[in-house]
Amino acid sequence: PLLFPKHEIDFSYPCRHKAGNDSNNDKDDDTVDWEQDTRASSLRLIQGALFPHLVATITQETRKQFPCLLSLDRHADHDENTSTDATDDKNVTATSPYFVSTRDLPVQLATDEVPCGFCLLEIVSFNAKEGISYDAKILASWKQQLKATLNVPFLASRIMVVPTKDHDLHDSHEDTSSSGLQVAMLVVDKDQWSAVDVCMGDSNAPLKDHMEESCRLFVTIRPDGHVAAITNDVVHGLDTIVEDTRWILEGNGD
């Protein structure tokens, strides 16, 4: 086990909402922080921390569009004596599962056009009874506005939270050609998602309803894998995403 899990895995940068709130007891707080740092790492989605590790499944289409996605299954990758093109493997079909981690998404989603950039991630729940009910164009719109406003490249990804790990990937896949946006589609089962503490706002208190079917989150992830901004406000949340991400770009939070 790691000696200091919080400072090796759960290290968190300051965020805009906490800036300027430091007290004269910082030294004491740091001492207590280190003394308690032998506790186990916990799954949490919070500004400043690394995006949590979850095992996600992707389709072959996403794998072809984003070839830097790293497989968690060593048997899924071809060895040096075989073709690296997934479509050349007769044992691989369009429905074959491919398991990846949700950690370091900006690096894993890197393309020739965007070798290094921020990642705009949308997280939506899948309703088994009603199917997918969300406006896929919002992700494309927000990505375009973020790039134009902040003048930095953004990659786009979507995590679908589904009832079980055995859920058919094609039930969670939608055509993004209408928006012209290249999206990495990742599927995570609810058992994993329910173990994540989603913290946001000035108090960073865990959300009580992040497991609800109507839950929808937008997250920007820094190139180093740390979370820059989080919002669950589809109507006005873009402003929060812009301001929190701009705060990072201006050299704060390091």
C-alpha positions as CSV (number, residue, x, y, z in Angstrom):
1,P,0.0,0.0,0.0
2,L,1.0,3.6,-0.5
3,L,2.4,5.4,2.6
4,F,0.6,8.6,1.9
5,P,-2.5,7.9,-0.3
6,K,-4.0,11.3,-0.1
7,H,-0.8,13.1,-1.3
8,E,0.1,10.4,-3.9
9,I,-3.3,9.5,-5.3
10,D,-5.8,12.0,-3.8
11,F,-3.7,15.1,-4.1
12,S,-6.0,18.0,-4.8
13,Y,-5.3,21.5,-6.2
14,P,-7.0,24.5,-4.7
15,C,-10.2,25.6,-6.5
16,R,-11.7,29.0,-7.1
17,H,-14.5,28.6,-4.6
18,K,-12.0,28.0,-1.8
19,A,-9.4,30.6,-2.8
20,G,-9.1,33.5,-0.3
21,N,-10.6,31.5,2.5
22,D,-7.3,30.5,4.1
23,S,-7.1,31.2,7.8
24,N,-4.2,31.7,10.2
25,N,-4.5,28.0,11.2
26,D,-3.1,26.8,7.9
27,K,0.0,25.4,9.5
28,D,-2.0,23.4,12.0
29,D,-4.4,22.2,9.3
30,D,-1.5,20.9,7.2
31,T,-0.1,19.1,10.2
32,V,-3.4,17.4,10.9
33,D,-3.7,16.6,7.2
34,W,-0.4,14.8,7.1
35,E,-1.1,13.0,10.4
36,Q,-4.3,11.6,9.0
37,D,-2.9,10.7,5.5
38,T,-2.6,7.0,6.1
39,R,-6.3,6.5,5.6
40,A,-7.4,4.7,2.5
41,S,-8.1,6.6,-0.8
42,S,-11.7,7.2,-1.5
43,L,-13.6,7.6,-4.8
44,R,-14.7,11.2,-5.2
45,L,-15.4,13.6,-8.0
46,I,-14.3,17.0,-6.7
47,Q,-12.6,20.1,-8.1
48,G,-8.9,20.0,-7.9
49,A,-8.6,16.2,-7.5
50,L,-7.9,13.6,-10.2
51,F,-11.0,12.4,-11.9
52,P,-11.8,9.0,-10.2
53,H,-10.8,5.7,-11.7
54,L,-13.8,3.7,-12.9
55,V,-13.8,0.8,-15.3
56,A,-15.6,1.8,-18.4
57,T,-16.6,-0.1,-21.6
58,I,-16.3,1.4,-25.0
59,T,-17.4,0.3,-28.5
60,Q,-15.1,-0.5,-31.3
61,E,-16.2,2.8,-33.0
62,T,-14.9,4.8,-30.1
63,R,-11.7,2.8,-30.0
64,K,-11.1,3.5,-33.7
65,Q,-11.8,7.2,-33.2
66,F,-9.6,7.5,-30.1
67,P,-6.7,5.0,-30.6
68,C,-4.8,6.3,-27.5
69,L,-7.4,4.8,-25.2
70,L,-5.5,2.2,-23.1
71,S,-7.0,-1.2,-22.5
72,L,-7.2,-2.6,-19.0
73,D,-7.3,-6.1,-20.4
74,R,-3.8,-7.1,-21.6
75,H,-5.4,-9.8,-23.9
76,A,-7.4,-7.1,-25.7
77,D,-4.4,-5.5,-27.3
78,H,-2.6,-7.0,-30.3
79,D,1.0,-8.1,-29.9
80,E,3.8,-6.8,-32.1
81,N,3.4,-9.6,-34.6
82,T,-0.2,-8.8,-35.4
83,S,-2.1,-5.9,-36.9
84,T,-2.8,-3.0,-34.6
85,D,-6.0,-2.3,-36.5
86,A,-8.9,-3.6,-34.5
87,T,-10.9,-4.1,-37.6
88,D,-8.4,-6.7,-38.9
89,D,-8.9,-9.1,-36.0
90,K,-11.6,-11.6,-37.0
91,N,-12.3,-12.3,-33.3
92,V,-13.2,-8.6,-32.7
93,T,-16.7,-7.5,-33.7
94,A,-18.5,-4.2,-33.4
95,T,-20.0,-5.3,-30.1
96,S,-16.8,-6.7,-28.5
97,P,-16.2,-5.0,-25.2
98,Y,-13.1,-3.0,-24.6
99,F,-12.3,-1.9,-21.0
100,V,-10.6,1.3,-20.2
101,S,-10.0,3.5,-17.1
102,T,-11.7,6.9,-16.7
103,R,-8.4,8.3,-15.3
104,D,-6.3,10.7,-17.4
105,L,-9.0,11.1,-20.1
106,P,-7.3,14.1,-21.7
107,V,-4.2,12.0,-22.4
108,Q,-6.2,8.9,-23.5
109,L,-8.4,10.9,-25.8
110,A,-5.5,12.8,-27.5
111,T,-5.7,12.9,-31.3
112,D,-3.5,14.3,-34.0
113,E,-5.7,17.5,-34.1
114,V,-5.7,17.9,-30.2
115,P,-2.5,16.2,-28.8
116,C,-2.9,18.1,-25.6
117,G,-6.0,19.8,-24.3
118,F,-8.8,20.0,-21.7
119,C,-11.6,17.5,-21.7
120,L,-15.2,18.4,-21.5
121,L,-17.0,15.4,-20.0
122,E,-20.8,14.9,-19.8
123,I,-22.1,12.3,-17.4
124,V,-25.7,11.1,-17.8
125,S,-27.8,8.3,-16.3
126,F,-29.4,5.7,-18.6
127,N,-33.0,5.0,-17.9
128,A,-33.7,1.3,-18.7
129,K,-37.4,1.9,-19.1
130,E,-37.5,5.1,-21.0
131,G,-34.2,4.8,-22.9
132,I,-31.8,7.7,-23.5
133,S,-33.5,11.0,-22.8
134,Y,-31.1,13.9,-23.1
135,D,-30.1,16.5,-25.7
136,A,-26.8,15.4,-27.2
137,K,-26.3,18.7,-28.9
138,I,-25.6,20.5,-25.6
139,L,-22.2,18.8,-25.3
140,A,-21.3,20.0,-28.8
141,S,-22.5,23.5,-28.1
142,W,-20.6,23.9,-24.8
143,K,-17.4,22.5,-26.4
144,Q,-17.6,25.1,-29.1
145,Q,-18.3,28.0,-26.7
146,L,-15.5,26.9,-24.3
147,K,-13.0,26.8,-27.1
148,A,-14.1,30.2,-28.5
149,T,-14.2,31.9,-25.0
150,L,-11.1,30.4,-23.5
151,N,-9.1,30.0,-26.7
152,V,-7.8,26.5,-25.7
153,P,-8.6,23.1,-27.4
154,F,-11.1,20.8,-25.8
155,L,-11.8,17.1,-26.3
156,A,-15.3,15.7,-25.8
157,S,-16.4,12.6,-23.9
158,R,-19.6,11.2,-22.5
159,I,-20.1,8.7,-19.7
160,M,-23.3,6.8,-19.8
161,V,-24.3,5.3,-16.4
162,V,-26.2,2.1,-17.1
163,P,-28.1,-0.3,-14.8
164,T,-25.7,-3.2,-15.1
165,K,-22.3,-4.0,-16.4
166,D,-23.9,-6.5,-18.9
167,H,-25.9,-3.7,-20.6
168,D,-25.7,-3.8,-24.4
169,L,-23.3,-1.0,-25.5
170,H,-25.4,-0.2,-28.5
171,D,-28.3,0.7,-26.3
172,S,-26.2,3.5,-25.0
173,H,-24.8,4.8,-28.3
174,E,-26.3,7.7,-30.2
175,D,-25.4,9.1,-33.6
176,T,-23.4,12.3,-33.1
177,S,-23.0,13.0,-36.8
178,S,-25.8,15.6,-36.7
179,S,-23.7,17.8,-34.3
180,G,-20.4,17.1,-36.2
181,L,-18.8,16.3,-32.8
182,Q,-16.3,13.5,-32.3
183,V,-17.3,12.1,-28.9
184,A,-15.7,9.3,-26.9
185,M,-18.5,7.2,-25.5
186,L,-17.8,5.4,-22.2
187,V,-20.2,3.1,-20.4
188,V,-20.1,2.7,-16.6
189,D,-22.4,0.5,-14.5
190,K,-24.4,2.0,-11.6
191,D,-22.7,-0.1,-9.0
192,Q,-19.4,1.7,-9.7
193,W,-21.0,5.1,-10.0
194,S,-22.9,4.8,-6.7
195,A,-19.5,4.4,-4.9
196,V,-18.4,7.9,-6.1
197,D,-18.9,10.9,-3.9
198,V,-19.8,13.8,-6.2
199,C,-18.8,17.0,-4.4
200,M,-19.4,20.5,-5.8
201,G,-20.2,24.1,-4.9
202,D,-18.7,26.3,-2.2
203,S,-19.2,23.7,0.5
204,N,-18.0,20.8,-1.7
205,A,-20.7,18.7,0.1
206,P,-21.6,15.4,-1.6
207,L,-24.6,15.5,-3.8
208,K,-27.6,13.5,-2.5
209,D,-29.2,12.8,-5.9
210,H,-26.3,11.9,-8.2
211,M,-27.8,8.4,-8.6
212,E,-31.1,9.7,-9.7
213,E,-32.2,8.9,-13.3
214,S,-32.4,12.6,-14.1
215,C,-28.9,13.4,-12.9
216,R,-26.6,15.1,-15.5
217,L,-23.2,16.5,-14.9
218,F,-20.7,18.4,-16.9
219,V,-17.0,18.3,-15.9
220,T,-13.9,19.9,-17.4
221,I,-10.7,18.0,-16.8
222,R,-7.2,19.6,-17.0
223,P,-4.6,18.1,-19.3
224,D,-3.0,16.5,-16.2
225,G,-6.2,14.7,-15.3
226,H,-7.3,16.9,-12.4
227,V,-10.9,18.3,-12.4
228,A,-11.1,22.0,-13.2
229,A,-14.9,22.5,-12.9
230,I,-18.1,20.7,-12.2
231,T,-21.8,21.6,-12.7
232,N,-25.2,20.0,-12.7
233,D,-26.9,23.1,-14.0
234,V,-27.7,22.5,-17.7
235,V,-29.3,26.0,-18.1
236,H,-26.7,28.2,-16.5
237,G,-23.8,25.8,-15.8
238,L,-21.7,26.9,-18.7
239,D,-20.9,30.2,-17.0
240,T,-19.6,28.2,-14.0
241,I,-17.5,25.9,-16.2
242,V,-16.0,28.9,-18.0
243,E,-15.1,30.9,-14.9
244,D,-13.7,27.9,-13.0
245,T,-11.6,26.8,-16.0
246,R,-10.5,30.3,-16.7
247,W,-9.3,30.6,-13.1
248,I,-7.0,27.6,-13.7
249,L,-5.7,29.0,-17.0
250,E,-4.8,32.3,-15.3
251,G,-2.2,30.4,-13.3
252,N,-4.3,29.8,-10.1
253,G,-4.6,26.6,-8.2
254,D,-1.1,25.3,-8.7
